[in-house]
Amino acid sequence: MTTEELKKRGGLYFERIQEGLDTCSWEQMYLSPRMAMEYLRKLREKNGPENSFADCYYPYLEEESKEKVRQALTGEEAAYLDGLGSGKEDLIFPLDDMLLAIGTKLNDRELLFFTFYFTKDPVTVWGNYKQEYICFRPADGTETS
């Protein structure tokens, strides 16, 4: 899925974190991998799998960087990432259990950061350093949690 398609579905997408900080309501959270997985699963349940996505830049990494990522994963997880589309516009993928597990693991290890998008009840969760996640919601005061 492209970023434009995500926006059309109601997703909160921005290229730089500062844009989200300036235009959205936001909350900073520190989550262990287990806590992040639980939190994101709850958002996926609330929004439905058809409205839950994650971005993944893995297909665009240089081979040396891909190898570092693969070393942190199981063989099954590495094969999953290697199988992701490599179309120039494809950046956002459905948030299934495998992508959720990989995303929280790699965010925690600071090897590759993922952003998670939920479009039914719009919320974007931006992975960051030191187990930090920033949760963005529309600035109109709508409660989404």
C-alpha positions as CSV (number, residue, x, y, z in Angstrom):
1,M,0.0,0.0,0.0
2,T,1.2,3.5,-0.7
3,T,1.2,6.4,1.8
4,E,-1.5,8.1,-0.3
5,E,-3.7,5.0,-0.1
6,L,-3.2,5.0,3.7
7,K,-4.2,8.6,4.0
8,K,-7.4,8.0,1.9
9,R,-8.3,5.3,4.4
10,G,-8.1,7.8,7.2
11,G,-4.5,7.0,8.4
12,L,-2.4,9.6,10.1
13,Y,0.8,9.7,8.0
14,F,3.6,12.2,8.1
15,E,7.2,11.9,6.9
16,R,8.8,13.6,9.8
17,I,8.0,13.2,13.4
18,Q,7.9,16.9,14.0
19,E,5.0,17.2,11.6
20,G,3.0,14.8,13.8
21,L,4.1,16.7,17.0
22,D,2.9,19.9,15.4
23,T,-0.4,18.7,14.0
24,C,-1.7,15.9,16.2
25,S,-2.4,15.2,19.9
26,W,0.3,12.9,21.1
27,E,1.5,10.8,24.0
28,Q,5.0,9.4,24.7
29,M,5.1,5.9,26.1
30,Y,7.9,3.6,27.1
31,L,7.1,0.0,26.3
32,S,9.0,-3.3,26.6
33,P,8.6,-5.6,23.6
34,R,5.9,-7.5,25.4
35,M,4.0,-4.4,26.4
36,A,4.3,-2.9,22.9
37,M,3.0,-6.2,21.4
38,E,0.0,-6.2,23.8
39,Y,-0.8,-2.5,23.2
40,L,-0.6,-2.8,19.4
41,R,-2.6,-6.0,19.4
42,K,-5.4,-4.2,21.3
43,L,-5.4,-1.4,18.8
44,R,-5.5,-4.0,16.0
45,E,-8.5,-5.7,17.7
46,K,-10.3,-2.4,18.1
47,N,-9.7,-1.3,14.5
48,G,-9.9,-4.7,12.8
49,P,-7.1,-6.3,10.8
50,E,-8.4,-4.7,7.6
51,N,-7.6,-1.3,9.2
52,S,-4.2,-2.1,10.8
53,F,-0.9,-1.5,9.0
54,A,2.8,-1.1,9.6
55,D,5.5,0.6,7.5
56,C,8.6,-1.4,6.8
57,Y,11.7,0.0,5.0
58,Y,13.5,-3.4,5.0
59,P,13.1,-4.0,1.3
60,Y,14.9,-0.7,0.6
61,L,17.9,-1.4,2.8
62,E,21.4,-2.1,1.5
63,E,22.3,-5.8,1.6
64,E,24.8,-5.2,4.5
65,S,22.0,-3.6,6.6
66,K,19.6,-6.3,5.7
67,E,22.1,-8.9,7.0
68,K,22.3,-7.1,10.4
69,V,18.6,-7.2,10.6
70,R,18.4,-10.9,9.6
71,Q,20.9,-11.8,12.3
72,A,18.5,-10.5,15.0
73,L,15.6,-12.6,13.7
74,T,14.6,-16.2,13.5
75,G,14.9,-17.9,10.1
76,E,11.1,-17.7,9.7
77,E,11.0,-14.0,10.5
78,A,13.9,-13.3,8.1
79,A,12.2,-15.2,5.3
80,Y,9.0,-13.2,6.0
81,L,10.9,-9.9,5.6
82,D,12.7,-11.1,2.5
83,G,9.3,-11.9,1.0
84,L,7.8,-8.4,1.4
85,G,7.1,-6.5,-1.7
86,S,9.8,-4.4,-3.2
87,G,7.7,-2.1,-5.4
88,K,8.9,1.5,-5.2
89,E,5.6,2.7,-3.9
90,D,4.9,-0.2,-1.5
91,L,5.9,0.8,2.0
92,I,2.9,-0.1,4.1
93,F,1.8,-3.6,4.8
94,P,-1.1,-5.3,6.6
95,L,-0.3,-5.7,10.3
96,D,-0.4,-9.5,10.8
97,D,1.0,-11.3,13.8
98,M,4.4,-11.9,12.2
99,L,4.9,-8.3,11.2
100,L,3.8,-7.2,14.6
101,A,6.4,-9.6,16.3
102,I,9.2,-8.5,14.0
103,G,8.3,-4.8,14.3
104,T,8.3,-4.8,18.1
105,K,11.6,-6.9,18.2
106,L,13.5,-4.7,15.8
107,N,12.2,-1.5,17.4
108,D,13.4,-2.7,20.8
109,R,16.8,-3.6,19.4
110,E,17.0,-0.3,17.5
111,L,17.8,-2.1,14.3
112,L,14.9,-0.9,12.2
113,F,12.1,1.3,13.3
114,F,8.5,0.6,12.4
115,T,5.4,2.9,12.5
116,F,2.0,1.3,13.1
117,Y,-1.1,2.8,11.6
118,F,-4.7,2.2,12.5
119,T,-7.4,3.8,10.3
120,K,-10.8,3.0,11.7
121,D,-10.2,4.9,14.9
122,P,-7.2,6.8,13.7
123,V,-4.0,6.4,15.7
124,T,-0.4,6.2,14.6
125,V,2.3,4.7,16.8
126,W,5.8,5.7,15.9
127,G,8.7,3.4,17.2
128,N,11.7,5.3,18.5
129,Y,14.9,4.8,20.5
130,K,15.1,3.3,24.0
131,Q,11.7,1.6,24.0
132,E,10.0,4.9,23.3
133,Y,6.8,4.9,21.3
134,I,4.9,8.1,20.4
135,C,1.2,7.7,19.9
136,F,-0.4,10.2,17.6
137,R,-4.2,10.9,17.4
138,P,-6.2,13.5,15.5
139,A,-5.9,16.9,17.2
140,D,-9.7,17.4,17.2
141,G,-9.9,16.0,20.7
142,T,-11.4,12.6,19.6
143,E,-10.5,9.9,22.2
144,T,-9.1,6.8,20.5
145,S,-7.7,4.7,23.2
